[in-house]
Amino acid sequence: MPPSADPRHRLHAGLRAFYGQHAAYYAAAEQANRALTPERARLFGYIRPGERLLDVGCGSGENGWFLAEHGRYVGCDLSFLALQRGRAQFPAGQVRLVQAESHALPFAAHSFGVVLSTYALEHFVYPRESLAEMWRVCGRGGRLILAAPAYDDPRRLPPSTGHWPAGRRFGLVLRQAWRQGRRHLDAHYFAFACVDRPRVLEQGYESDFDAVHLVSAREIGSYLRALGAELLFERKRQPRPVPAGVGLIRRLREHLRNGVLRLHLGEYAGLNLQLVARKPE
């Protein structure tokens, strides 16, 4: 556990208490994840049958519905309440669900062929430490699979800031723009910015009122590359052929779009983080 002097400690304690008390939060997540989405199916395609798999921030183990028979599924979450719900939904011995903090995983180095985290990274108060831990327990030649809402467009803020005064929200937009500009210029700049007053701790829960990590897909990719990762897949915009037979204005817009993307500007803006990274042998 990070030292109590860390200003994030109080935020983490508040969220931990919330996650330990609100069964409706996990019931809503279970309902939302009943079907295997194309996004998850694409990412799960990087998992080979029989691999030992760790799902970090698993909640009540919804990913296990699709992966338990595919490999050896281990899920971990900080909420005992969520894990209780999960254990009631699986036959005995089919999955292993462990109470653990994402930034202090109780597993040996290189012990999983795949480490997975879907729509949990935005809730981590210690995102850099959590990513480092996921990388540590990922085996050599293994894969780290991530999905999360991302905020690479500085104008896009999470619902967890919706109760802030307009001036404070505008200040965050400016800080996000500065961070994104610096990330573009310096691949080794890592802010891992967090929301210090999420709405869930002041006004109750609605979707993503508990999002505290301002996930940047550019930052996550750069951080993993700095650790030596090979990115097998990441969702971002690419230049595309200009369609034949379209009007002049459309052609100009397409050429402008492609030119901007070739400068690596705006390639992640408005997109969710979807990434698969391979750890060197």
C-alpha positions in Angstrom: 0.0 0.0 0.0 1.4 3.4 -0.9 2.2 5.5 2.2 -0.7 7.4 3.8 1.1 10.7 3.1 0.3 10.2 -0.6 -2.7 12.5 -1.3 -4.2 9.7 -3.4 -4.5 7.5 -0.2 -7.6 9.2 1.0 -9.2 9.0 -2.4 -8.4 5.3 -2.6 -9.8 4.7 0.8 -13.1 6.4 -0.1 -13.5 4.4 -3.3 -12.6 1.1 -1.6 -15.4 1.8 1.0 -17.8 2.5 -1.9 -16.9 -0.7 -3.7 -17.3 -2.7 -0.6 -20.9 -1.5 0.1 -22.8 -1.2 -3.2 -24.1 -4.4 -4.6 -26.2 -2.5 -7.1 -23.0 -1.3 -8.7 -21.9 -4.9 -9.6 -25.4 -5.9 -10.5 -25.5 -3.2 -13.2 -22.0 -4.2 -14.5 -23.2 -7.9 -14.7 -26.3 -6.8 -16.7 -24.3 -4.6 -19.0 -21.7 -7.4 -19.8 -24.1 -10.3 -20.5 -23.2 -10.3 -24.2 -19.8 -10.7 -25.7 -19.2 -7.4 -27.5 -17.2 -7.3 -30.8 -14.6 -5.2 -29.0 -14.0 -7.9 -26.3 -14.1 -10.7 -28.8 -11.4 -9.0 -30.8 -9.2 -8.6 -27.8 -9.9 -12.1 -26.4 -8.7 -13.5 -29.8 -5.2 -12.8 -28.5 -5.6 -15.4 -25.8 -4.6 -19.0 -26.6 -6.5 -22.0 -25.3 -5.1 -23.3 -22.0 -3.2 -20.2 -21.0 -3.1 -19.0 -17.4 -5.0 -15.7 -17.3 -5.2 -12.9 -14.8 -8.1 -10.5 -15.0 -7.2 -7.3 -12.9 -10.1 -5.3 -11.6 -12.4 -8.2 -12.5 -15.4 -7.1 -10.5 -17.7 -10.1 -10.1 -15.8 -11.9 -12.9 -17.9 -11.1 -15.9 -14.9 -11.8 -18.3 -14.8 -15.3 -16.8 -18.2 -16.1 -18.4 -16.4 -16.0 -21.8 -12.9 -17.1 -20.8 -13.3 -19.8 -18.0 -13.4 -22.6 -20.5 -10.8 -21.0 -22.7 -7.9 -21.0 -20.2 -7.1 -21.1 -16.5 -9.0 -17.9 -15.3 -7.9 -16.0 -12.2 -9.7 -12.8 -11.4 -8.7 -10.2 -8.7 -10.5 -7.2 -7.4 -10.3 -5.1 -4.2 -13.9 -5.6 -3.4 -14.8 -8.7 -1.3 -18.5 -8.0 -2.1 -17.8 -8.2 -5.9 -15.9 -11.5 -5.4 -18.7 -13.0 -3.3 -21.1 -12.3 -6.1 -18.7 -13.8 -8.6 -18.1 -17.0 -6.7 -21.9 -17.6 -6.6 -22.1 -17.5 -10.4 -19.5 -20.1 -11.2 -19.3 -23.9 -10.5 -16.9 -24.7 -7.8 -13.3 -24.8 -9.0 -14.1 -23.4 -12.5 -12.4 -20.0 -11.7 -10.2 -18.6 -9.0 -11.2 -15.2 -7.6 -8.8 -13.4 -5.3 -9.1 -10.2 -3.3 -6.1 -8.0 -4.2 -5.1 -4.4 -5.0 -4.2 -3.8 -8.6 -1.0 -1.9 -7.5 0.2 -4.7 -5.2 -0.6 -8.0 -6.9 0.0 -11.0 -4.7 1.5 -13.1 -7.5 5.0 -14.1 -8.5 6.8 -12.4 -11.4 6.1 -13.9 -14.9 3.3 -16.2 -13.6 0.6 -15.5 -16.2 0.6 -16.0 -19.9 -2.0 -13.2 -20.3 -2.8 -10.3 -18.0 -6.2 -8.7 -18.8 -8.0 -5.6 -17.6 -11.2 -4.3 -19.2 -12.9 -1.2 -18.2 -11.2 -1.1 -14.8 -8.1 1.0 -15.5 -10.1 4.3 -15.3 -11.0 3.4 -11.7 -7.4 2.8 -10.5 -6.1 5.5 -8.2 -2.6 4.3 -8.7 -2.6 3.6 -12.5 1.2 3.7 -13.1 1.9 1.3 -10.2 -0.9 -0.9 -11.4 0.4 -1.2 -14.9 3.9 -1.9 -13.6 2.4 -4.7 -11.5 0.5 -6.2 -14.4 3.7 -6.1 -16.5 5.7 -7.7 -13.6 3.3 -10.7 -13.3 3.0 -11.1 -17.1 5.2 -14.0 -18.4 8.0 -13.6 -20.9 6.4 -13.7 -24.3 3.0 -13.1 -22.7 0.4 -10.5 -23.5 -1.1 -7.6 -21.6 -4.6 -6.8 -22.9 -6.3 -3.5 -21.9 -9.6 -1.8 -22.7 -10.8 1.4 -21.1 -12.5 4.7 -21.9 -9.8 7.2 -22.9 -9.6 11.0 -22.6 -7.0 11.9 -25.3 -9.4 14.6 -26.5 -8.9 17.3 -23.9 -12.5 18.4 -24.3 -13.8 15.0 -23.2 -14.0 14.8 -19.5 -15.4 11.8 -17.5 -18.8 12.0 -15.8 -17.0 11.9 -12.5 -16.3 15.6 -12.9 -19.8 16.6 -13.9 -20.5 18.2 -10.5 -17.5 20.5 -10.7 -18.1 24.3 -11.3 -17.6 25.3 -14.9 -14.4 27.2 -14.2 -12.8 24.1 -12.6 -13.8 21.9 -15.5 -12.4 24.4 -18.0 -9.1 24.4 -16.0 -9.0 20.7 -16.3 -9.5 20.9 -20.0 -6.6 23.3 -20.3 -4.4 21.0 -18.2 -5.4 18.0 -20.3 -4.5 19.9 -23.5 -1.1 20.8 -22.1 -0.5 17.2 -21.0 -1.5 15.8 -24.4 0.7 18.3 -26.2 3.6 17.3 -24.0 2.9 13.6 -24.6 3.1 14.2 -28.3 6.5 15.8 -28.0 8.0 13.6 -25.3 7.2 9.9 -25.4 8.7 9.5 -21.9 6.4 12.0 -20.2 3.9 10.2 -18.0 1.4 12.1 -16.0 -1.2 9.4 -15.2 -3.5 12.2 -14.2 -6.3 11.6 -11.7 -9.6 13.2 -10.7 -9.2 14.1 -7.0 -12.9 14.7 -6.2 -15.0 12.1 -8.2 -18.7 12.6 -8.2 -19.4 9.1 -6.7 -18.0 10.2 -3.3 -20.2 13.3 -3.2 -23.5 12.6 -5.0 -23.9 8.8 -5.3 -23.4 6.5 -8.2 -24.3 6.7 -11.9 -22.2 5.3 -14.8 -18.6 6.3 -14.5 -19.1 8.7 -11.6 -16.2 6.7 -10.1 -13.8 7.2 -13.0 -10.7 8.7 -11.4 -7.8 8.0 -13.8 -7.9 10.2 -16.9 -6.7 7.4 -19.2 -4.7 8.5 -22.2 -4.3 5.8 -24.9 -1.1 7.6 -26.2 0.4 7.6 -22.7 -0.4 4.0 -22.0 1.1 2.9 -25.3 4.2 5.0 -24.7 4.6 3.7 -21.2 4.5 0.1 -22.3 6.9 0.7 -25.1 9.3 2.2 -22.5 9.0 -1.1 -20.6 10.1 -2.9 -23.8 6.7 -4.0 -25.0 5.8 -4.8 -28.6 2.3 -3.5 -29.4 0.5 -6.2 -31.3 -2.7 -4.1 -31.6 -3.8 -0.6 -30.6 -6.9 1.2 -31.7 -6.2 4.5 -33.4 -7.1 6.4 -36.5 -5.0 5.8 -39.6 -4.7 7.7 -42.9 -7.0 6.2 -45.5 -7.4 6.4 -49.3 -9.4 9.4 -50.6 -12.5 8.0 -52.3 -12.8 8.5 -56.0 -15.6 10.5 -57.4 -16.3 12.7 -54.3 -16.6 16.4 -54.4 -13.7 18.9 -54.0 -14.6 19.8 -50.4 -14.8 16.2 -49.3 -11.4 15.5 -51.0 -9.8 18.5 -49.3 -11.2 17.4 -45.9 -9.9 13.8 -46.4 -6.4 15.1 -47.4 -6.3 17.4 -44.4 -7.4 14.5 -42.1 -4.7 12.2 -43.5 -2.0 15.0 -43.2 -2.9 15.6 -39.6 -2.8 11.8 -38.8 0.6 11.5 -40.5 1.9 14.0 -38.0 0.5 11.7 -35.3 -2.0 14.3 -34.2 -5.6 13.3 -33.2 -5.0 9.6 -33.8 -6.5 8.6 -30.4 -8.9 11.5 -29.8 -12.4 10.3 -29.1 -11.5 6.6 -29.1 -11.5 4.1 -26.2 -8.2 2.5 -25.3 -7.9 -1.0 -26.9 -4.4 -2.4 -26.7 -2.5 -5.7 -26.8 1.1 -5.6 -25.8 3.6 -8.5 -25.9 6.3 -8.9 -23.3 9.8 -9.8 -24.7 11.0 -13.4 -24.3 
